[in-house]
Amino acid sequence: MIKEVYKNIYTFQAVLPKSPLKATNIYIIKDRDKNLVLDTGYHTQETLDSMVAGLAELGLKISDTDLFITHMHADHSGLASDFKNAGCKVYASAVDGKIINDAANGSYWKLLYKLLDYFNVTGGEIMLEDHPGYLFQAPDEVDMDIVAPGDVIKTGEYEFEVINLKGHTPGHIGLYEKKHKIFFCGDTILETITPNITFWGFEEGDALGIYINTLLGLRKMDFDHVFSTHRDLVADHVKRIDEIIDHHILRLQEILDAMEEGVEYTIRDLSPRISWRIKADSWDDFPPAQKFFASGETMAHIDHMIKRGQVHMDEREGTLYFKKIRDRYDAQWLENR
């Protein structure tokens, strides 16, 4: 069911089959000349059907719109090829746009196996065919209209500035309309669940630290309407940002508490020791995809503490080993929010 959330701005849900997320919130900014859709859901027939049905409630077809992709995850970009093939512009950041296309041509997925070696997850515990990003990605490379922070996209009466939201992915972006205090935040701020922050490789830097700095910047901004892409809309962005940051501080300390003094651990050793909000009795009962997400999140937190001098890392034969240096996570850098 479609709902108007602001003048000429509508939302409905695109279904995500076989996903605990259930759906992606799709937003449409309606204009007489060219409408703008934000994000797509998976590349599946069920998702496409729900996209077509949602647009039809506004009297629109895919070909009547342009597409803005907030970030590269398949639940946000899976139908990018369908929009492009219908003659639409597809806006994306340079970084995440490249990842979407590298996933489509297969080169991106080599990183998956390198990470599994790093994490010491071996013996077929996680396979490429288990990963929803692989299963439901855009099937073809897309010629995108690349946008960068500071660029402006005009739609109807609105002038949206592209905002840098790096953290959840390396090239996550959003849209901000200053006059109306409207903010489309993608997965950067979610009201009832915490966005996954994963490890993207050492060349991408401290993903968790980058994400928290993004949140701290958003905390100072003036928003009246914050539209996120999963579940409930954000009621109070400052309150929710503080809750998310506090969650990560607790997670960082939990990891340190799980490590005994002088003992080395792999990510495979540590991930089962962390509390996860998932219906599973033990690590062995985790769905394989959830094991990958949990491993990546554990690594992002460990990498953050390596860079803050609280954990030591060694690499031996392609596997990473970690030993804690301090017992308490130092959160002083966050005191002046």
Buried (B, 14 or more C-beta within 10 A) or exposed (E): EBEEBBEBBBBBBBBBBEBEBEBBBBBBBBBEEBBBBBBBBBBBEBBBEBBBEBBEEBEBEBEBBBBBBBBBBBBBBBBBBBBBEBEBBBBBBEBBBBBBBBBBEEEBBEBBEEBBBBBBBEEEBBBBEBBBBBBBBBEBBBEBBBBEEEBEBEBBEBBBBBBBBBBBBBBBBBBBBEEBEBBBBBBBBBBEBBBBBBBBEEEBBBBBBBBBBBBBEBBEBEBEBBBBBBBEEBEEBBEBBBEBBEEBEEBBBBBBBBBEEEEBBBBBBBBBBBEBEEEEEEBEEBBBBBBBBBBBBBBBBBBBBBEBEBBEBEEEEEBBBBBBEEEEBEBEEBEEE
